[in-house]
Amino acid sequence: MSPPANPPFGDAASTGSLEPDPLELALHANDPPHGWRRWWPYLLIGAATLLVWGQTLSFDFVWDDRQFIQELSSIRSLRNAPAMFTSLAAQSSLPEGFTLFRPLRTLQYAVLYLLGGKPAPQPWLFHLANVLWHGGAAMLLYTVGLGLFGRGPCRAGPLRTQVVALLTALAFAVHPVVSEVVCWAKSLDDIMATVFTLAATRALLRWRGDRRGYLAALGWFLLAVYSKESAVPFVAVAFVIFHKLQRVSWQRSSRLTLGFAAAALVFLVHRHWVIGRTSQTAPISGSYGQTLWDTLAAGPEYLRLLGGMPPFRIDYSFMHGHLPGSAWVAWAGLALLGLLLGLTVWTWRRPASGVAGFGLAWFGLFLLPVANLVPMMQYMAERFLYLPLIGLLIALGALLCHLPRLRLSATVYALVVLTWAGLASARSWIWKDELTLFVQSSLQRPRTPRVEQNAVAAIFNLPQVRAVFERDPAGRKLRTVGPGLPARPEAVFNTLAEAHRLFPDDEDVATALAILEAKAGRFDRAIPLFEAVTRQAPANAIYWADLGQACLDAHRFGQAQAALDRALALDAENVQAWRTESSLCWQRRDYRAALRAFEKLRRLEPGNRDYEYWIRRVQEQLSSNPAPPSRPPR
C-alpha cells in the first residue's frame, strides 16, 4: 500500500520535499564533530554578553521589581507553584494594578529566591539570571541563523553562513535597545519568552516531518506563551516556516499550524480565567480607533531605536493620546507600517529573498501584541522591541548573505555592532539603582511627571534624608522625624539643595529644604521657599500652616497671621494651624483669641491633656493680665 499524500508526519523520505538539514550542513561542513571551529562562536557570544551586561550583577532592584520580586510572597516557597498558574494574586503584590499572567517567570523567581538562601531576594542572582537567559537567546539566534542563511536560494557557503549568523547573534546580544530588558530584573519574562520562541523556531527548522520534532516545537511554544503572551504570534510564524521554508503545501501547512493555534487558544482561555479579562485595561485614548491611531505615532520612535540611535528612555508617557487626524507623526507611522507590509509581500514573492521575508514577517507579527490591538496601558516601550528585533536582524543578515564582498560588508557590520555594544554598556549604568535611574531619566526632554515623582521618592528614600523626613501618602505627605537638625546636617542640606535645583517645582522637596533652613534659623531662606510652595499649591492648608509657623518663629507676626488665616479658611480643622495660631495669639498677648484656639484644639484632640493646662494659664492671664511666660507653647 502506498503512503497517503501529504502525510501529517513521517520521515524525510516520505515527504520528499524537505531538504537535508542546512543547520547541520553549515555547522559541520569541513569540521571535525567536536572541533574548535564549532564552539568558538558560542564562546564569543557568551563573552560579548558578559562584557556588555556583566556589570548588572552589582545593580539593585528598581521600580516594579518591588511588586514582582521584593514584596511578592508567592515566590518565598516552591509550594506556591500551583497558585502561580491559578491565581492573579500570585503574579504580583499589587494584583489590582498589574493585570497579567506570567506563571513561568514567577516560578523562575521562586527558584532564584531559594538559591539566594536569605530572607530577602538577592538582586545579583536575579540580574545574573537575566544575563544568562539573554546570552542563551543570542546563542539560539546563532543556531537559527545557521539554519536560515544556509537554506534554499539564500544558501551561502559554510563560512559566509557562519559569519552572518554570528554577526546577527552578536548584534542582538549587544543592541542598546535591549538594555531595559536585560538590566531590569522584572523583564525576565521577555527574555524567557524569546528563548523558548527561538527554541521552537530551531525545532521547526530542523523538523524532518517526524512527530517527535513537531511535538518538541509545540512544547517550546507552550513554554514561551506561559512566560509571556507576546509569544502568541508564533502561531503565524510556524505557518511561514512550514510553507515558505520547509516548502510544505498550503493545505498541509494549515493542518500542521492547527496544533500551535490550539495551544495558543488553551493558553488564552487559561489566562482569561486567571485574570478575569482579556485586555489589560480599557483603550487608553478613550475609544478603540483613537487608541490605534495614537499608537501609530510610535512608528518613527521605534525606527530610530531599532537603528540603535539615542536617546533611550525608560518612560514614553510623554506620548499623549487624542491625536488629530492630521497629526503628521501618526501618518508617518502609518507610512512605515505600509512600507513594512509592502517589503514583506515583495520579499515573500521573490524566491531569492525568502529568508528576508521571513525576518520581516517575524518583526511585524511580534509587534502585533504591543500595537494596542488588544488594549494595553501604554503606547510604546523599548522592551516591546526585544522579540521583534530578532526578525529585523534576520532580514539584515539575509541581505548580508547576498552582498558580493563578504569581508568588507562583514567589517562594516562588525563596526556597527561594536558601536552598539559601546552604547549599550554606557546605557546599562542608568539601571544600577532607583536614584540613578529616575534622576538621570528625569533630566531628559520631554520630562514626564511619573519619572519626576519617582525621582523625588528615590531622593526621600536616601538614608540621610530618611533620617529627617518621612513621606506619608495616607495623611500629610511630609513629616519630620525628630525635633531638631540631624547629627550631620550638611549631607541633608546638600542633597535637598541639589534636589531643589533639579526639581524646583516639587512641593515636597521645597518644603523639606525650607523646614531644614527654618530649623537652622535661616528664616530669610526658609520663608521664600515656603511662599513659593503656597504659590504652587494655594489650596493646600498644610503649606500655609508651614509658612505661618516659619513667620512666627521669625517674629513676623503680621505675615504669620495672614498665612494662618488662609490655612484655616481652607481647612477649619487643621490641627497644625490651630497650634501655631494659639502660640501666635499667646505671644501677641491676645488671650481671648488664644483661649478660642486652645478650646478648639481640645475638641480636635480630646486625648491631649496639655490643652487643659494652657486653657487654665490663658484664663489666669485674662484675670490678671500679667506678662506672658518666656517659653510660649508650640
N, C-alpha and C positions, 0 to 999 in steps of 0.2 A: 504493500500500500504506500502510495506517495504521500509525503507530508503535506499538510494543509498550506494554502497560500498565505503568506504573511503571518506565520505563527507568532503568538504574543511573546514567546520565549524560545530559546534554542541556542545551539552553538553557532559559531561564526559561519561554519559551512552551510548550515540550514538557512541562514538569512541571505547569504550570497552577496548582499550589497555592502556589507561592512568591511572596512579596510583593516589591515594589520594595525595594531595599536601604535599610533605615531609617538605617543609619550615614551613607550619602551624603546622605539627605534631611535628617538632623539637622545634618550638618556644613555643608551648603551652602545651606540654606534662607535666602533673602533676603540672601545674602552674595556678594560677588564671588569668582571662582575662587581667587584668591590673596590675599584680603583679610586685614587685621589681625585681624579677629574670628576667623578660622580658626586663627591660630597663637598668639594670646596665651595660651590655656590651657596649651600645651606649655611656653612660656617661664615661666609661673607655676609649673608643676610642677617644672621644672628648677631654678628659683631656690629654691623651698622645699626641695628635696632638698639643694642645696648649702649652704643656710643652716643646716639642721639637722645635716647629716653632713659638711660640708666640713672640719671640724677633724680628722677622722680621718686626713687625709693626713699629719699630723705624728706619728701613732701608730707604735709599734714592732710587731714580730711578738710574739705571745704564745701560750702554751700549745701546742696541737697544730700551730701554724704551723711549729714546728721540724721535725716529721716530714713534713709535707706540702709544705713550701716550702724552708726553710733547709738541711735535710740531704738533700733528695731529689735524687739525682744525675741522674735521668731528665730533669729539666727544664733541665738545663745545655745541651742541644742538641736542635734540632728533628729531628735524625736519629733520635732515640729515639721519634718519634711512633708508628711501628708497634708498638713494645713497650707503649705506653700502652694499646693495645687488645687486647693478648695476654698481659700479664704482671701478676700481682699485685704483684710487687716494684717495678714502675714507678709504683704508685699512692702509695706512702709509703715512708719509710726504715725503717719498722717493720712489715713486712707480716704478721708473726706476731701483731701486736697490733691491726692495723686490717684487718679482712677486708671490703674494699669495692672497688667498681669504678666509678670516676668519670673515664673517659678524657678527656672534653672539658674538664673542669676542669683536669686535669693538662696538657693541651695548651695551654690558655689561660695557665697558669703558665709554660710554656716560652716562650711569646711575650713575656710580661711580663719574664721574666728576660733575654731577648735585648734587649728595649728598654732595660733598665737599663744594659747595657753595662759592668758591673763584675763582679768575681769573685763577690761575694755578692749575693743578691737584694736589691733596694731596696724597703723597706717602703712608701714613699709611692706607688709605682706599683701595688702590689697593693691598697692601700686606695683609690686612685683608681679602679681597675677595679671594686671593689665599689660605690662611689658611683655611677659611670656606669651600671653594669648595673641597679642599683636604680632610678635615675631612669628608665631605659628601661622597666623593668617598670611603674612608675607611669604613664608616658605610654601604654603599651599598654593598661593598665587603663582609661584615659580613653577610648580609641577603642572598646574593648569595651563600656564603659558607654554610649557613644553608640548603639551597635548594639542594646543590650539595652533601655534605657529609652525608646527611640523605637519599640518594636516591639509590635505586637498590642494587646491590651486595656490593656497598661501604657503605651501610647503617650502621651507628653506632647507639649506644644508644643516647638518647637525651643529656645526659651530655657530652659524647665524641664529639658529633656533635657540641655542643655549644662551647666547649673548643677549638676544632680545628678551627672552623670558626673564633673565637675571636682571636686566635694567628695569623691566616692568615691575618686578617684585621689589627692587630697591627703591624705585620711585614711590611705591605705595608705603614702604616701610618708613620713609623719612619725609613724606609730603607734609608741609606745615599745616594743612587744613585738618589733619587728623590729630592735632595736638590736644584739642578739647577731649576727644575720646580717650586717648592714651593717658593723659595726665589727670583726668578726673575719675576717681575710683568708681563713682556711681555709673559711669558709662561702660562698664564691663559688659552689659547686655548687648551693646552694639558690636563689640568685638566677638563675643561668643556666637551671635547670630551669623556674623560674617565668616567665622571659621567653619561652622557647620554647613553654611551655604556653599563655600568653596569645596568642602569635602564631598558634598552631594554632586557638585559640578564635576569634580575629578572622577567620581564613581561613574557618572553617566558618560564622560568622555572615554573611559576605559571599558565601558559596557560592551560586551560582545554578543548580546542577545540572550544572555542567560538570566535565570530567575534570581540567582544569588546577587549578582551585581545590581540588578534593579531594586531588590529589597534593601540592599545596603544604601543606595542613594535615597530611597524613601525614608529609611531610618535617620540618615543625616538630616534630611529635610525636617522631619518631626522635631529633632533636637534644635534646629535653627529657629523654628517658629515658637517653640516653647522658651527660647531665650529672649526673643523679641519679635513682635508681629510684623516688623519691617521685612522679614524674610518671606512673607506670603507670596509676593510676585514671582518667586522661583517656579511656581506652577507654570507660568508662561515661558520662563527661561527653559524649563525642561522640555517643553514642546519644541522650542527653537533648536535645542541640542538634538533631539530625536530627528526632526525633519531636515534641518539645514546642515547640521554637522555629521550626523550619523546616516543621513540620506535614507531615512525611512519614509514611507508614503504618508500623505496627509491623514488618511484614514487610520492607519496603524499608530501614527504618532499621537493622534487624538485619543485612541484607546489607552495607549501607554501613559498619557498625561492624566487620565482619569484617576489613577491611584494617587497622584500628588494633589489633585483637586479635592479628592475625598478626604485626604489627611488634613488639608487646609481648612475644609469645612468643619471637620471634627474639632480642630483647634479653635476656630472662631466661635463655634457654639459653646465650647467649654469656657472660653474667655468671657463670652457674654453672660453665661450663667454665674461666673465668679464675680465679675464687676458690676453686673446688673444693667449694662448698657453697651452699645456698640461704639459710639464716639466718645472721646474724652470730655467733650463739652458741646454746648450749642455753638453754632457758627459765630466766630469771634467778631465778624463785621456786621452782625445782626441778621443778615439773610445769607442763604447758601450761595447764590450767584455773586453777591458783592464780595463774599469771602474769597471765592475763587479768583475774581478779578484782582483783588488786593494781593493775593498770593503770587500772581504773575510778576509783581514788582520785585520778587526775589530773584528772578532770572538773571538780570545783569550782575547782581551781587554774587550769585553762585558762579557765574562765568569767571569773574575776577578771582574768586577763591580757588577755583579749580586750576587756574594758572599759577597758584602759589604766590599771589601778589598781596602784600599787606595793604591796608590794616586788617588784622584779625581781631574779632570781638567775641566776648562771652555772652553778649546780650544784644538782640536785634529788635527790642521792643520800641526803638525809635521809629520803626516802620509802622506808620499809622494806617488804619483802615479807612474805608469810605472814600476811596479814590474816585474822582470823577471819571466819566467815560473818556475824557480827552487826556488823561494822565499819560504822559509820554513813557514813563518808566514801566507802566503796565503794558503798553503797546510794544515796548522793546522786549519785555518778557514773552509776549505772545509771538513776536517775530522769531525769537530764539527757539521757542517751542516748535514753531513751524519749520525752522531750519533743521532742528534735530529730527523731526519726523521725516522730512524730505531726504536727509542724508541716510537715515536708517533704511528707508524704502529703496533708495538708489543703490546703496551697497548690498542690500538683500538681493536685488535683482541681478547684480553682476557677480558671476561665479568667482572671479578672481579676488573679490573683496568681501567674501562671506564672513571671514573672521572679524573684520572691521564692523560689519553689520551686526554681528553677534555682540560685540562690545558696546555699540551704540544702543542696541535693544536692551542690553543689561542696564546701561546707565538710565535710560528712560523708564524702564519698568520699575526699578528700585527707587526712583524718585516719586512714584505714584503714592506710596503710603504717607509721604510727608508733604503732599500737594494740597492738603485740605479737601480732598475728595471725600474723606471721612473727617469731619471737623476735628481740629486739634486746638491746642491752647496758644499757638504762635504761628507766625507766617514763615519763619525760617530759623535755622540754627546751623552752625558749622558741623556739628555732629551728624546732621542729616545727610551729609555728603560721604560719610565713611564707606558705606556699602556701594552706592552708585559710582564712586570714584574708580573702583576696580574696572568697571565697564569702559570708562573713558581711557584708562591706561591700556587696556587690551586693544582698543581701537588704535591708539597711538602706536602700540607695539606692532600691530598689523601693518600700519603704514611704514614703519621702520623696516619690516621684512622686505618690502618692495623697493626701497631706495637702493640705488646702484652701488654706492661706495659705503660699505659697512663700517670701515674704520673711521671715516670722517663723521658719518651720522651717529655712530655709537659714541664717539668722543664728545660731540656736541650734546647729546642726550645725557651723557655722564656728567658733564659740567652743569647742566640744568639740575640734575639730581643732587650734586654737591651743593649747589646754591640753595635748593630746597632744604637740604639737611642743616645748613647753617641757620636758615630762618627758623626751622622747627626747633632746633636746640635753644636758640635765643628766646623763642616764644614760650618754651616749656616752663621757664622760671617764673612766669607770672602766676602759675598754679601752686607755688610752694606753700602758701598759707593764705588765709582769708584776707588778711590785711593787705598783702601784696596784690592779690587777685582783684579785690574790689577797688582799692585806692588807685592803682595804676589804670584799671579799666575805666574808672570814673573820669579820668583826665582826657579820655578820647572824645572826639566830637563825631556825631552829636551825643550829648550827655543824656543819660536816661535816669529817671527818678529811682527806679528799682536798684540799679547798681550803686547810686549815691547813698541810698538808705542802708544798703548792706555794708558799704564802706564805713559809714558812721557807726553802725553796730559793731564792726570789727575794731574800730578805734576804742569804743567804750568797753570792749572786751579785753583790752590790753591790761596786764596785771597792775601797772602803775595807775591807770585810770580807774580800774575796777575797785581799787582800794579806797577811792574817794567818792565815786559816784555809782549809783545803781539805777538802771533803767527799768521802769515798771509799766509794761504795757497795759496792765489791768486797771491801774489807777493813774496817779501822776506819772508822767513819763520819766522824770528825772528826780532822783533823791540823793541827798548827800549821806555819806557813811562817816559818822563821827563829827564832832563839833568844830574841830579846828583844821589847820593845814596838815598834810601828811608829813612824815619824817623827812622825805626828800622832795620838797615841793617843786624844785626846778625841773625834774623829769616830767611831772604832770603839766606844769606850765608850758614847757617846750612842746609837748605832744599836742595839747589843746590849741596852742597858738598856731602851730602848723596846720592842724585840722581846720581851724577857723580861716586860715589863708586859703586852703583848698576848697572849703565849703562855707563861704561867707553867708549863705542864705539858710543854713541849717540852724534851726532854733535851739536844738539840744546842745550843739557844740558851742554856740554863742552864750547860752545860759550857763553852761558849765564853766566856761572861761570867766564869765562875769562873776560867778559865785566865788571862784578862786581869787580873783582880783579883790573882791569885797572882803574876803577872809584875810587877805594880806593888808587890808586898809588902804588899798589904792582905789578909792572911790571915783577919782577922776577918770579912771579907765573902766571901772565896773559899770557906772551909771550909763555912759553912752552905749555900752553893749546891751544892757537891759532895755534901754529905749529903742534900740534897733530891733530887738526881738518883739517888742509890743507893736512896732510898726508892721512887722511881717505877719503877726498874728494878733490883730487888735481885738478879736473876740475871745481871747483866752484869758480868763480871770487870773490864772496862776502866774502868768508873766507880769501882769500889772501888780500882783501882790509882791512878786520878787522885786520889781522896781521900787515899790513903796518901802520895802524893808531896807534896801540899799540907801535910798534917800534919807530914811530915818537914821540909819547908822552914820550917815554923813552930816546929820543935823540940818538937812534941807527940809524943814517941816512942811512948808507950803507945797513943795513938789511931792513930798510923801503923801500928804492928804489928798491931793488930786489923783494920784495913782491908785490909792486905796478906794476912793470914791468910785473910780472906774471899775475896779475889781469887784466891789460889792454890788454895783449896778448890774454887772454881768452874772454874778453868782452870789446871791444873798446868803448862802450857806457856807461860803468858803472860810474854813477854819483858819487857814494861814493869814488871810486878810484881816479877820477879826482879831487875831492875836497881835498883829502889827498895829492895828487900829487902837487896841487897848493900851499898848505901850506908848504910842504916839500921844494919845489923849492924856496919859499919866504925865509924860514929860512936859506937855504943854499946860499942865495943871487944869485941864478941862475935866474935872472929876465927874460931872454929871454924864458926859459922853463916855468916860471911862467905865462908869457903872453900867451903862447900857451895853457896852461892849462885853464886859465880863459876864453879865447876865445872859447875853446871847451865847457866849462860849459855854456857859454852864448847861444851857439847853442842848447845844450841839454835842457836847462831850460830858454827859452826866457822870461818868465814872472818874473824872479828873477832879480831885478834891482841892487842887491848888486854887481853883477859881473861888472857892468859898473863902479862902484866906484873903485873896485880893479884893473880894467884894467887901469884906469887913474893913480892910485898910482904906478903901475908897470911901466907905461910909464914915469912917473916922475923919478923913480929910474933909468930907462935906460938913462934918460937925464942927471941927476946929480949924480947918484950913491951914495947917502948918506947911512947912516946906516939904516937898516930895523927897522920898528916900534917894540915896545916891545911886542905887542899882535898880533901875526900873525893871519890870518883868519883861520877859521875851516870849 
